[in-house]
């Protein structure tokens, strides 16, 4: 029985667990994955696709606030005064097959410029912006257009402190309400490689909504009752992440910890991870480093996610869990896949792991 029989019985137990979980839409890609979950004491969650249902829907398009407007002036329900040029450019971004959240722009904006762009830069999680440039023949859509995170595109030196503060106040109000916010800016400077062109002036604020999973709060409560800590790690705005975290019952004082201020030194990063549980504006490399920082303190870490930017962290974690709508690369490095993307499958998996 020992050791040959023990190896046989262990293999059978893992196989039976995988078979029992398969009807629950849980795909076990490595047999020991079920048992690992029973030892996990920290679960790192990507907000989009885990706490929320994945994907976003267009919310509204508004003109940037001016320096003499109140922060809530854009929230009065009045139609946004955004011209045809920006709308045509947003239609182009929505029609781009390589888009991510901007795919939600396909339905509200359909009048794509009739000419091809002269240059373009694809979106990058590290840069947090994408760009496209049209020639004079594009009419109102001519020029270089930047679409991305507001903090990456608001240039206080160009706009002046008052105007920049007005735009930030508008963006913060949307983020505090749980919306994802993108800023569309325009400049006459050409695109040169992947460098951010100078002179970008905000012309439109685009907001998106996400649906919080109805089962998210209950599942998090279950983990907490089992003594498992949950950490929310997202590339979105710290304010948006904090709003969603509160909606699912997590306690967040102020906004989430800003990933751009995370220390690079592993020991210092581990200290931050011990004190904070909700993080925003985290890059893919930082997600991996955060998982490693938790592991350095003796924690057994599971990581959930659905985007390509989660792949590094999922591969590094003791247990990588991909959602059903995850990118192929993310599924490939995960040890478990929730085929229907339902976060509430995990308590059943945890019970089977304990057995």
N, C-alpha and C positions, 0 to 999 in steps of 0.2 A: 504493500500500500504506500509505503514511504521509500523513495521519493516518486517512483514512476506513477503510482496510482493517484498521488496528489496532483501531479501535473495533468493527468487525464481528467480528474474531477473538476479542476479549476477551468480547464478548457471547456468542458461541458457546461459549467455554470455560466461562463461568459456567453457561450452560444445560445443557451436558453434565454438569458436576459435579452440578447439581441433579437431573438425571435418574438419574445413577448412585447418588446417595445416597437417592433416593426408595424403592427396594426395601429399604433398610436402616432404614426407618421414620424417616427424617430429612427434615423438611419445611423447605425453604428459602423464607422469606417475602420476602426481598430478595436479588437475585442476588449482589451483592458480599459477602454474609455469609460465604461459603465462603473467599474470599480474606482477609478480615479475620482469621479464626482463625489463619492462617499467621503473622500479625504479632503476635498476642497474646503478651504475656510474663507476664501475671498473670491467673489465673482465680479469681474470687470465687465461693464455693460456699455456698448455703444448706444447712444441715444436713438439715432435713426435706424429703424428696422427692428429694434429690440423693445424699447419703451414705447416707441411710436410704431405705426403700422407699416412704415416703409413707403418711400415715395412722398411727394408733396403735391399740393394743389395750389394753383394760383389764387392769391388773395386780392391784391389790388396794386394799382400803379398810381403813384403820386409824384408831384413835382417836389424837388428839394425845398426845405424850409429856408426862408430868407432870414437875414440877421435881425430884422425888425419884427419877425413873427414870433408868436409864443410857441413853445415846444409842442403844444397840442393843436396848433392851428390846422394841421393836416388831418386831424381826426374828426372834423365836423361833418363828414359825410358828403361834402361837396365834390363834384367831379374833378379829377386831377387835370391840370392844364399842361399836358405833355403833347408835343407836336408829332407830326407824321414821321419825321426822321427817326426819332428814338423808337417809335412803335415798329417801324420797318426793321430796324436793327434787332429789336427784341424778337421779332418774327424769325429773323435769320438765326439767332442763337437757339430758338426753340426748335427749328427745323434741322439743326446740326445733329447728325446721328451719334456723335460722341459726347453729347451733353449729359449732365447728371440731373441736378434739380431743375435746370432750365427746360427740361422736357415738358414741364407743366406750362410753358409759354406757348405751346403749339396750338392750343385751342383758342385762347383769347386773342392771339396775334397771328394773322395769316398772310398779311401783305408783305411778303419777302421782297427785298430789292431785286429788280429785274436784271441786275448785272452781277457778275462774280466778284468776290473780294480780291484786292490786290495783295493782301497779306493777312495772316491770322496766327494767333497763338492759342493753343489748346489750354484748357483749364488744368491747373496743377494745385494739389493740396498744399504744397510748400509755398507757392506764390500767393495762392488764394484769389487769383483773377485770371480771366481769359480776355482775348482781344480780337478785333477784326477791323480791317481798314478797307474803305471803298474809295474809288476814284471820283472825280468831279461828275462823271456821267451818272452817278447814283443819285444826283439831285439832293434832296433834303437829308439823305443818308450818307452823304459824302463825309470823309474824315476818318479819324481813328477812334474807335469806340472800345471802352474798357468796361467789363462787367465782372464784379467780384465783391469780396468782403469790403464793407465801407471803410474799415480802419486801414485797409491797404491802399485805398484810392483817395481818401480825403487829404489834400495837401494844404495845411494851414498857411504855409508861406505864400501860396498862390491865392487862396480865397480870402485870407485875412482871418484873425482870431475870432471875430464875431460871427462871420458867415460859417466858418468851420464848426464853431460851437453850436450854431443853430441846426446844422445838418446832423451833428452827433446827437443832439437832444432828440431830434425826430427819430433817428435810428434806434436810440436807446428806448424810447417809448414803445416802438414796435417790438423790439426784442424782449422787453419786460412783459409784454402781453403774450409771449410764447411764439411769436412769428419768426420765421427765418427771413433775413433781410439781405438783399443784394443791391448794390449801387451801380447805376449806369453813368459813366462819365465819357466826355468827348474831348479830343484834343486835335490840333492840326499837325502835330508832330508825327512823323512816320514810325512804323514798327520796324525796329532793328533787332533781329534775333528774338530773344525772349526777355529783353530788358524792358522795364516799365517806362513807357514814353512820358516825358515831362508835360506839364500844362494841362492835365486832365481836370475838366470842370464838371461837377455833378449836374446831370440833366434829368434824372429820374430815380426814384426809390421804388424797388420792386419787392413786394412781400409775399411769402408763401405760408401756407398753413399745413400742419401735420396732425393726424389723428392719433391721440394717445391710445394705446391698446387698453381695452376695458379690463383685461386680466392682469395688467402690469402691477397695480398696487397690491392685489391679493397675492401674486407670486412673490413680490418683494417681502411682504409680511411673512410668508412661509419661510423664506430663506433666513430672515432675521430670527424667527422663532427657533430655527435649527442652529443658531449661532454662526451663521454664514454672513460675513460682511459684504455689502454691495458697494461698488465704486463705479460712478458714471463717468465715462471718458468720451469726449466728442470733439469733433473739429468745428462745430458751430460756435456762434457767439456765446461767451460765458453767461450773458443775460438770458438768452434763449434757453440754454441748457438748464439754468437755475429755475426758470419758469416751468419747464416740463418736469423737472425733478420734484418740484413742490406739488405739481398736479398728481403725481403718483405717490404722494405721501412722504417723500424724503424731506428732512429738515435741512434747509440751506439758509445761512445767514448772509444776506446781501446777494451778490452774484457769485457764480462759480469761480473757482480758481482759474486764472488766465494762464493757459499753457505757454504763452510767449515769455512768461517770467519764471518758468521752471528752471531750477539749477541743472547744470550739466554733470556735476560731480555726483556719482552714484550714492554716496552716503547722505548727502544733503537732499537728494531727490527722495530717498527712502524716508527721511524725516518728514518731508512735505506729504508724502503718501500716507504716513501714519496719522497726520493731523487733518487732512481734507479728504472728502469723498465724492466731490462733484467738480469736474474739470471741463473747461471749454477751450477752443482754439488750440487743440492738441494736434501736432503733426504725426504722420505715420511712424516716423523714427522715434518720436517721444512716447507713443503708445507702447512700442516694444521696450523702451528703456524703463517705463513705469512698471510694466509686468516684471521685468528683471529686478527692479528695486524692491518690489514686494517679495519676490522669491528670495532675495538676499537676506531678508529678515525671517526666513523660515516659513513663509506662507505657501500654501498650495493654491495655485491660481487658475481659475477658469476664465476664459475670455469669450464673449459673444460678439458677433458682428456680421455685416453683410456686404460691405464695400471692399474694393481692392485695397484701400488704405488701412483696412483692418488685418490684412493677411499676415504682415510681419508679427503683429502682436499675437494673433491666433496660433501661429506656428511656434512662438516662443513660450506661450502659456503651457502649464501642465495639461490643460484640457481646452482645446479650441472647439468652439461650438458655432457653426455657421447657420444662418437662417436660410429657409428654402429658396428665397429669391436672391441669394447672395451671388456675387460674381464667381465665375468658374474658378479663378485662381484662389479665392477665399475658401470655397468648398474643398479644393484639392488639398489644402494644408490643414484642414480641420479634422478632428478625430470623431466628430459627431455632427449630424445635420438635422435640424428640425425642418422636415420637408414641407410642412404647411406653414412654417414661419410662426407658429403659435408659441409664445413665450411661456404659457401656462403648462406646457408639456414637461418642463423641467422638474417640478415637484414629483411627478410620477417616475421620472428617471432617477431622481435622488432616492426615492423609496426602493426602487429595484437595485440601485447601487448598494444601499445598506444591506439588503437581503443577500 
